Amino acid sequence: MSFSERYEKKLFFIHNVFLPTTYRVSTWICLGAVLQLLSLLCLPIRVSILIPVSVILYRLVYAAVRARDVYTTSFTDVRKGRWRTQLPAPDESINAGSDSDGVVIFILGSRINHPQGRIAANALPVGKMFMAMWEEAETNREQWGYLGHTATLGNLFDHEGNTQIWISYWKTLEGLHEFAKCAVHQDGQMAYIKDDSFQYVGIMHETYFARRDSFESINYNFPPFGIGATRWPVDKSKDLGLIDPLVKDGPKSTMFSRMGRKT
């Protein structure tokens, strides 16, 4: 593993420990107040005042500069205009229009069921297991038909716990099942079930299969997200290529037309 990869993993670990949703807003404000009091005790008063003022000024100037040319210097991941998802033609192993011609949606969720948050619930090892599973799915993308997953989604209205959701996409149910049987997933599953130290971490999942003509998506001035952010394998001269499923959508398209149905 390279230095940059190790550095990224360390940053990811720190980010998981200090997630904004780990504690309530009032708790973060109190922590900031304590740090400010400590700085007043340890530093000259002018320096202590200068630090938070400088940070706020920097944020204001930075936001003002980025706002001068939105979509060019900031928010560059946004696809301007109207886009829809168009799945590539199925490969030879799947008959077009059959019950296997579509996409599998796998929703995975976790919840911290402890008033003292992620660390007290021993959630960090579970997070590492999750990351190892996603890396394994990415490594075996072609074999299992893994297409991608969303970034972490959260429940802003969970005032007691901390709920996180991931939506992943797969070509077939069989591929998802093969992933479930891999050593990384099996080891993580057994560790979670048998280890009492994970009793304050809740886990759920849901699985759906949607045929090609049974779903649609639309993105308007929005970055690729969900199924629009997946990458589909296509056989190009025997070399596996990954294509972007988002295509420009016409102004008169409807939900049914995007599904390929007649109204």
SEVONU-97657 format. One record per residue (C-alpha): x, y, z; residue number from 0; residue in three letters. Coordinates in pm, 1 decimal, always signed. Layout:
N
+----------+----------+----------+------+------+
!     east !    north !       up ! resi ! resn !
+----------+----------+----------+------+------+
!        X !        Y !        Z !  NUM !  ala !
...
+----------+----------+----------+------+------+
! end
This chain:
263
+----------+----------+----------+------+------+
!     east !    north !       up ! resi ! resn !
+----------+----------+----------+------+------+
!     +0.0 !     +0.0 !     +0.0 !    0 !  met !
!   +140.5 !   +337.5 !   -104.1 !    1 !  ser !
!   +190.0 !   +632.8 !   +130.1 !    2 !  phe !
!    -99.1 !   +823.0 !    -31.2 !    3 !  ser !
!   -332.2 !   +525.5 !    +15.6 !    4 !  glu !
!   -232.4 !   +490.6 !   +381.1 !    5 !  arg !
!   -281.4 !   +864.9 !   +424.9 !    6 !  tyr !
!   -629.3 !   +847.3 !   +270.9 !    7 !  glu !
!   -723.2 !   +560.8 !   +502.2 !    8 !  lys !
!   -603.8 !   +756.0 !   +805.8 !    9 !  lys !
!   -809.2 !  +1056.1 !   +698.2 !   10 !  leu !
!  -1109.5 !   +830.9 !   +648.5 !   11 !  phe !
!  -1064.7 !   +689.9 !   +999.5 !   12 !  phe !
!  -1041.0 !  +1038.4 !  +1153.2 !   13 !  ile !
!  -1345.2 !  +1150.8 !   +955.4 !   14 !  his !
!  -1543.8 !   +853.5 !  +1086.0 !   15 !  asn !
!  -1449.9 !   +936.0 !  +1444.1 !   16 !  val !
!  -1544.0 !  +1303.7 !  +1409.6 !   17 !  phe !
!  -1849.4 !  +1280.4 !  +1185.7 !   18 !  leu !
!  -2068.4 !  +1590.9 !  +1228.6 !   19 !  pro !
!  -2363.0 !  +1362.5 !  +1304.5 !   20 !  thr !
!  -2176.5 !  +1175.5 !  +1578.3 !   21 !  thr !
!  -2289.8 !  +1432.2 !  +1835.9 !   22 !  tyr !
!  -2565.8 !  +1690.4 !  +1852.9 !   23 !  arg !
!  -2507.7 !  +2046.8 !  +1734.0 !   24 !  val !
!  -2525.6 !  +2171.3 !  +2093.1 !   25 !  ser !
!  -2250.6 !  +1925.6 !  +2191.2 !   26 !  thr !
!  -2020.2 !  +2047.8 !  +1913.4 !   27 !  trp !
!  -2085.4 !  +2409.6 !  +2017.4 !   28 !  ile !
!  -1996.2 !  +2326.3 !  +2378.1 !   29 !  cys !
!  -1679.3 !  +2146.8 !  +2267.4 !   30 !  leu !
!  -1583.1 !  +2453.9 !  +2065.3 !   31 !  gly !
!  -1648.6 !  +2674.6 !  +2367.1 !   32 !  ala !
!  -1424.6 !  +2454.2 !  +2583.3 !   33 !  val !
!  -1144.5 !  +2475.3 !  +2325.9 !   34 !  leu !
!  -1183.6 !  +2852.1 !  +2316.1 !   35 !  gln !
!  -1158.1 !  +2871.3 !  +2695.6 !   36 !  leu !
!   -844.5 !  +2655.2 !  +2687.5 !   37 !  leu !
!   -690.8 !  +2880.5 !  +2423.1 !   38 !  ser !
!   -764.4 !  +3185.5 !  +2642.2 !   39 !  leu !
!   -580.7 !  +3017.0 !  +2928.2 !   40 !  leu !
!   -280.6 !  +2905.9 !  +2721.6 !   41 !  cys !
!   -242.1 !  +3182.4 !  +2461.5 !   42 !  leu !
!   -237.4 !  +3561.7 !  +2458.6 !   43 !  pro !
!   -590.4 !  +3693.6 !  +2437.1 !   44 !  ile !
!   -533.8 !  +3854.5 !  +2095.2 !   45 !  arg !
!   -404.6 !  +3528.6 !  +1948.3 !   46 !  val !
!   -693.0 !  +3336.9 !  +2101.5 !   47 !  ser !
!   -946.2 !  +3573.3 !  +1943.6 !   48 !  ile !
!   -759.7 !  +3587.0 !  +1612.4 !   49 !  leu !
!   -780.7 !  +3211.2 !  +1550.5 !   50 !  ile !
!  -1163.2 !  +3171.4 !  +1520.4 !   51 !  pro !
!  -1200.6 !  +3510.9 !  +1350.4 !   52 !  val !
!   -940.1 !  +3412.4 !  +1089.4 !   53 !  ser !
!  -1114.2 !  +3082.2 !  +1020.9 !   54 !  val !
!  -1450.1 !  +3253.8 !   +969.2 !   55 !  ile !
!  -1296.8 !  +3520.0 !   +741.9 !   56 !  leu !
!  -1121.2 !  +3249.7 !   +539.8 !   57 !  tyr !
!  -1447.2 !  +3059.7 !   +494.4 !   58 !  arg !
!  -1630.3 !  +3376.0 !   +384.5 !   59 !  leu !
!  -1361.9 !  +3474.5 !   +132.5 !   60 !  val !
!  -1331.3 !  +3118.6 !     +2.4 !   61 !  tyr !
!  -1709.2 !  +3092.3 !    -50.3 !   62 !  ala !
!  -1719.1 !  +3433.3 !   -222.3 !   63 !  ala !
!  -1440.6 !  +3338.3 !   -465.0 !   64 !  val !
!  -1602.9 !  +3005.3 !   -552.0 !   65 !  arg !
!  -1941.5 !  +3173.3 !   -600.9 !   66 !  ala !
!  -1804.8 !  +3395.0 !   -879.7 !   67 !  arg !
!  -1807.6 !  +3111.7 !  -1134.3 !   68 !  asp !
!  -2029.3 !  +2829.4 !  -1013.5 !   69 !  val !
!  -2000.3 !  +2505.1 !  -1217.3 !   70 !  tyr !
!  -1652.7 !  +2605.3 !  -1337.8 !   71 !  thr !
!  -1448.8 !  +2655.0 !  -1021.6 !   72 !  thr !
!  -1699.9 !  +2493.7 !   -785.5 !   73 !  ser !
!  -1967.3 !  +2225.6 !   -808.2 !   74 !  phe !
!  -1783.6 !  +2086.4 !  -1109.5 !   75 !  thr !
!  -1939.2 !  +1742.5 !  -1060.0 !   76 !  asp !
!  -2285.3 !  +1871.9 !  -1155.5 !   77 !  val !
!  -2424.9 !  +1755.8 !  -1491.2 !   78 !  arg !
!  -2595.4 !  +2066.8 !  -1623.2 !   79 !  lys !
!  -2924.3 !  +2013.9 !  -1797.5 !   80 !  gly !
!  -3153.3 !  +1715.1 !  -1805.3 !   81 !  arg !
!  -3014.6 !  +1360.4 !  -1797.7 !   82 !  trp !
!  -3168.3 !  +1014.0 !  -1774.2 !   83 !  arg !
!  -3032.4 !   +666.9 !  -1713.9 !   84 !  thr !
!  -3008.4 !   +434.7 !  -2012.7 !   85 !  gln !
!  -2890.8 !    +82.6 !  -1940.2 !   86 !  leu !
!  -2660.2 !    -76.0 !  -2198.1 !   87 !  pro !
!  -2781.6 !   -376.8 !  -2394.3 !   88 !  ala !
!  -2766.7 !   -699.2 !  -2189.8 !   89 !  pro !
!  -2478.0 !   -935.8 !  -2250.3 !   90 !  asp !
!  -2515.5 !  -1278.1 !  -2411.2 !   91 !  glu !
!  -2587.6 !  -1449.0 !  -2078.2 !   92 !  ser !
!  -2907.9 !  -1246.7 !  -2031.6 !   93 !  ile !
!  -3200.5 !  -1246.8 !  -2273.9 !   94 !  asn !
!  -3329.3 !   -900.1 !  -2355.4 !   95 !  ala !
!  -3670.0 !   -842.7 !  -2199.8 !   96 !  gly !
!  -3641.6 !  -1145.7 !  -1972.5 !   97 !  ser !
!  -3690.1 !  -1146.5 !  -1597.1 !   98 !  asp !
!  -3310.7 !  -1127.3 !  -1560.4 !   99 !  ser !
!  -3277.6 !   -815.1 !  -1776.6 !  100 !  asp !
!  -3265.1 !   -531.8 !  -1524.7 !  101 !  gly !
!  -3080.1 !   -418.4 !  -1215.6 !  102 !  val !
!  -3054.6 !   -539.3 !   -855.8 !  103 !  val !
!  -3077.9 !   -274.6 !   -582.0 !  104 !  ile !
!  -2925.3 !   -367.4 !   -247.4 !  105 !  phe !
!  -2987.4 !   -126.7 !    +42.5 !  106 !  ile !
!  -2760.1 !   -162.4 !   +343.6 !  107 !  leu !
!  -2814.9 !    +27.0 !   +667.7 !  108 !  gly !
!  -2647.6 !    +61.4 !  +1006.0 !  109 !  ser !
!  -2755.6 !   +239.0 !  +1323.5 !  110 !  arg !
!  -2570.4 !   +332.4 !  +1640.4 !  111 !  ile !
!  -2791.7 !   +237.3 !  +1934.4 !  112 !  asn !
!  -2589.3 !   +397.1 !  +2211.3 !  113 !  his !
!  -2630.8 !   +740.8 !  +2375.1 !  114 !  pro !
!  -2252.2 !   +795.0 !  +2379.2 !  115 !  gln !
!  -2213.9 !   +755.0 !  +2004.2 !  116 !  gly !
!  -1999.2 !   +559.0 !  +1762.4 !  117 !  arg !
!  -1690.4 !   +497.7 !  +1976.0 !  118 !  ile !
!  -1885.9 !   +367.8 !  +2276.3 !  119 !  ala !
!  -2086.0 !   +139.4 !  +2045.8 !  120 !  ala !
!  -1760.8 !     -3.1 !  +1900.9 !  121 !  asn !
!  -1875.5 !    +98.5 !  +1553.8 !  122 !  ala !
!  -1531.3 !   +168.9 !  +1405.1 !  123 !  leu !
!  -1442.0 !   -201.2 !  +1354.4 !  124 !  pro !
!  -1778.9 !   -250.2 !  +1183.5 !  125 !  val !
!  -1697.9 !    +43.5 !   +955.9 !  126 !  gly !
!  -1367.0 !   -120.1 !   +864.2 !  127 !  lys !
!  -1552.2 !   -442.3 !   +779.2 !  128 !  met !
!  -1788.6 !   -247.4 !   +554.9 !  129 !  phe !
!  -1497.0 !    -80.9 !   +375.7 !  130 !  met !
!  -1324.9 !   -416.6 !   +321.9 !  131 !  ala !
!  -1645.5 !   -555.7 !   +169.6 !  132 !  met !
!  -1684.2 !   -262.0 !    -71.5 !  133 !  trp !
!  -1320.0 !   -299.9 !   -175.7 !  134 !  glu !
!  -1374.4 !   -671.3 !   -236.9 !  135 !  glu !
!  -1682.9 !   -597.3 !   -447.5 !  136 !  ala !
!  -1484.5 !   -344.3 !   -651.8 !  137 !  glu !
!  -1201.0 !   -593.7 !   -703.4 !  138 !  thr !
!  -1446.0 !   -858.4 !   -830.4 !  139 !  asn !
!  -1664.6 !   -617.0 !  -1025.7 !  140 !  arg !
!  -1664.1 !   -823.9 !  -1344.9 !  141 !  glu !
!  -1713.5 !  -1161.0 !  -1174.6 !  142 !  gln !
!  -2004.0 !  -1056.0 !   -950.2 !  143 !  trp !
!  -2161.7 !   -789.7 !  -1168.8 !  144 !  gly !
!  -2105.6 !   -515.3 !   -911.9 !  145 !  tyr !
!  -2196.6 !   -175.8 !  -1058.6 !  146 !  leu !
!  -2127.2 !    +70.3 !   -776.3 !  147 !  gly !
!  -2274.7 !   +221.2 !   -461.4 !  148 !  his !
!  -2375.0 !   +559.0 !   -328.5 !  149 !  thr !
!  -2182.0 !   +762.2 !    -77.6 !  150 !  ala !
!  -2302.2 !   +736.2 !   +280.9 !  151 !  thr !
!  -2657.1 !   +862.8 !   +329.1 !  152 !  leu !
!  -2789.2 !   +965.4 !   +669.1 !  153 !  gly !
!  -3115.6 !  +1014.0 !   +855.4 !  154 !  asn !
!  -3111.8 !  +1375.0 !   +973.6 !  155 !  leu !
!  -3421.4 !  +1319.1 !  +1185.8 !  156 !  phe !
!  -3283.0 !  +1032.5 !  +1393.0 !  157 !  asp !
!  -3253.8 !  +1227.4 !  +1718.8 !  158 !  his !
!  -3155.5 !   +929.6 !  +1930.9 !  159 !  glu !
!  -2918.9 !   +716.1 !  +1724.5 !  160 !  gly !
!  -2703.6 !   +759.8 !  +1416.2 !  161 !  asn !
!  -2841.5 !   +598.2 !  +1100.6 !  162 !  thr !
!  -2637.9 !   +551.3 !   +781.7 !  163 !  gln !
!  -2753.3 !   +401.5 !   +451.8 !  164 !  ile !
!  -2574.6 !   +280.0 !   +137.9 !  165 !  trp !
!  -2746.2 !   +184.3 !   -188.1 !  166 !  ile !
!  -2554.7 !    -50.9 !   -416.4 !  167 !  ser !
!  -2636.0 !   -180.3 !   -763.7 !  168 !  tyr !
!  -2568.2 !   -521.4 !   -919.1 !  169 !  trp !
!  -2636.2 !   -682.7 !  -1256.7 !  170 !  lys !
!  -2789.4 !  -1003.0 !  -1119.6 !  171 !  thr !
!  -2915.7 !  -1157.2 !   -797.6 !  172 !  leu !
!  -2672.5 !  -1443.6 !   -853.9 !  173 !  glu !
!  -2379.6 !  -1202.4 !   -852.4 !  174 !  gly !
!  -2497.4 !  -1043.6 !   -528.1 !  175 !  leu !
!  -2531.9 !  -1390.7 !   -377.5 !  176 !  his !
!  -2174.6 !  -1476.1 !   -479.9 !  177 !  glu !
!  -2058.0 !  -1160.7 !   -304.0 !  178 !  phe !
!  -2244.7 !  -1269.6 !    +10.1 !  179 !  ala !
!  -2054.3 !  -1601.0 !     +1.1 !  180 !  lys !
!  -1706.8 !  -1445.6 !    -30.1 !  181 !  cys !
!  -1461.7 !  -1480.1 !   +259.0 !  182 !  ala !
!  -1454.8 !  -1108.6 !   +345.0 !  183 !  val !
!  -1833.1 !  -1090.4 !   +381.0 !  184 !  his !
!  -1857.6 !  -1421.3 !   +566.2 !  185 !  gln !
!  -1583.5 !  -1323.9 !   +812.7 !  186 !  asp !
!  -1744.8 !   -986.5 !   +880.2 !  187 !  gly !
!  -2088.9 !  -1140.6 !   +919.5 !  188 !  gln !
!  -1968.5 !  -1406.2 !  +1164.0 !  189 !  met !
!  -1769.3 !  -1150.9 !  +1365.7 !  190 !  ala !
!  -2073.5 !   -926.1 !  +1394.9 !  191 !  tyr !
!  -2309.2 !  -1208.3 !  +1495.6 !  192 !  ile !
!  -2081.0 !  -1380.3 !  +1746.9 !  193 !  lys !
!  -1908.6 !  -1081.3 !  +1908.7 !  194 !  asp !
!  -2111.2 !   -922.3 !  +2191.2 !  195 !  asp !
!  -1905.8 !   -603.0 !  +2159.9 !  196 !  ser !
!  -2114.6 !   -511.0 !  +1853.1 !  197 !  phe !
!  -2451.9 !   -534.4 !  +2029.0 !  198 !  gln !
!  -2507.7 !   -157.8 !  +2003.3 !  199 !  tyr !
!  -2465.2 !   -151.4 !  +1624.6 !  200 !  val !
!  -2780.4 !   -237.2 !  +1430.6 !  201 !  gly !
!  -2766.1 !   -358.5 !  +1070.2 !  202 !  ile !
!  -3038.9 !   -404.2 !   +809.0 !  203 !  met !
!  -3062.5 !   -467.2 !   +437.5 !  204 !  his !
!  -3323.8 !   -480.3 !   +163.7 !  205 !  glu !
!  -3292.2 !   -632.4 !   -183.5 !  206 !  thr !
!  -3496.5 !   -545.0 !   -490.7 !  207 !  tyr !
!  -3485.6 !   -642.6 !   -856.3 !  208 !  phe !
!  -3619.6 !   -399.5 !  -1116.0 !  209 !  ala !
!  -3669.6 !   -505.8 !  -1476.4 !  210 !  arg !
!  -3542.3 !   -279.8 !  -1750.8 !  211 !  arg !
!  -3891.6 !   -142.9 !  -1821.3 !  212 !  asp !
!  -3987.1 !   -102.0 !  -1455.0 !  213 !  ser !
!  -3776.7 !   +191.6 !  -1337.4 !  214 !  phe !
!  -3650.0 !   +527.5 !  -1457.1 !  215 !  glu !
!  -3436.5 !   +812.3 !  -1328.9 !  216 !  ser !
!  -3394.6 !  +1179.2 !  -1408.6 !  217 !  ile !
!  -3113.9 !  +1416.6 !  -1310.5 !  218 !  asn !
!  -3157.4 !  +1790.9 !  -1358.7 !  219 !  tyr !
!  -2854.9 !  +2006.8 !  -1270.5 !  220 !  asn !
!  -2748.0 !  +1726.4 !  -1039.0 !  221 !  phe !
!  -2425.8 !  +1527.1 !  -1006.3 !  222 !  pro !
!  -2433.9 !  +1159.0 !  -1105.9 !  223 !  pro !
!  -2606.0 !   +979.5 !   -820.3 !  224 !  phe !
!  -2754.6 !   +640.8 !   -747.4 !  225 !  gly !
!  -2788.8 !   +429.5 !  -1058.2 !  226 !  ile !
!  -2667.5 !   +727.5 !  -1261.2 !  227 !  gly !
!  -2327.8 !   +701.0 !  -1089.9 !  228 !  ala !
!  -2283.1 !   +330.0 !  -1164.3 !  229 !  thr !
!  -2045.7 !   +193.4 !  -1426.4 !  230 !  arg !
!  -2165.0 !    -85.9 !  -1653.4 !  231 !  trp !
!  -1923.3 !   -337.7 !  -1806.9 !  232 !  pro !
!  -1936.7 !   -364.7 !  -2185.0 !  233 !  val !
!  -1734.9 !   -608.2 !  -2394.7 !  234 !  asp !
!  -1537.2 !   -399.5 !  -2644.3 !  235 !  lys !
!  -1314.0 !   -619.4 !  -2861.1 !  236 !  ser !
!  -1277.9 !   -865.3 !  -2571.4 !  237 !  lys !
!  -1154.1 !   -589.0 !  -2340.6 !  238 !  asp !
!  -1386.0 !   -501.1 !  -2055.1 !  239 !  leu !
!  -1486.5 !   -136.4 !  -2062.0 !  240 !  gly !
!  -1701.9 !    +55.1 !  -1815.6 !  241 !  leu !
!  -1959.1 !   +296.6 !  -1952.3 !  242 !  ile !
!  -2153.4 !   +583.5 !  -1798.1 !  243 !  asp !
!  -2531.4 !   +513.2 !  -1810.9 !  244 !  pro !
!  -2635.0 !   +881.5 !  -1808.6 !  245 !  leu !
!  -2752.6 !  +1022.5 !  -2142.5 !  246 !  val !
!  -2911.2 !  +1354.1 !  -2237.8 !  247 !  lys !
!  -3287.8 !  +1353.6 !  -2198.2 !  248 !  asp !
!  -3534.4 !  +1525.8 !  -2425.1 !  249 !  gly !
!  -3756.9 !  +1807.7 !  -2295.6 !  250 !  pro !
!  -4076.8 !  +1615.3 !  -2374.0 !  251 !  lys !
!  -3986.8 !  +1282.0 !  -2219.4 !  252 !  ser !
!  -4214.5 !  +1132.4 !  -1956.1 !  253 !  thr !
!  -4179.6 !   +871.3 !  -1685.5 !  254 !  met !
!  -4328.5 !   +606.5 !  -1917.5 !  255 !  phe !
!  -4116.5 !   +700.1 !  -2217.3 !  256 !  ser !
!  -3801.2 !   +677.1 !  -2006.3 !  257 !  arg !
!  -3911.0 !   +325.0 !  -1911.9 !  258 !  met !
!  -3957.2 !   +242.1 !  -2279.0 !  259 !  gly !
!  -4331.5 !   +206.7 !  -2238.4 !  260 !  arg !
!  -4618.8 !   +356.8 !  -2432.3 !  261 !  lys !
!  -4859.6 !   +581.6 !  -2244.4 !  262 !  thr !
+----------+----------+----------+------+------+
! end
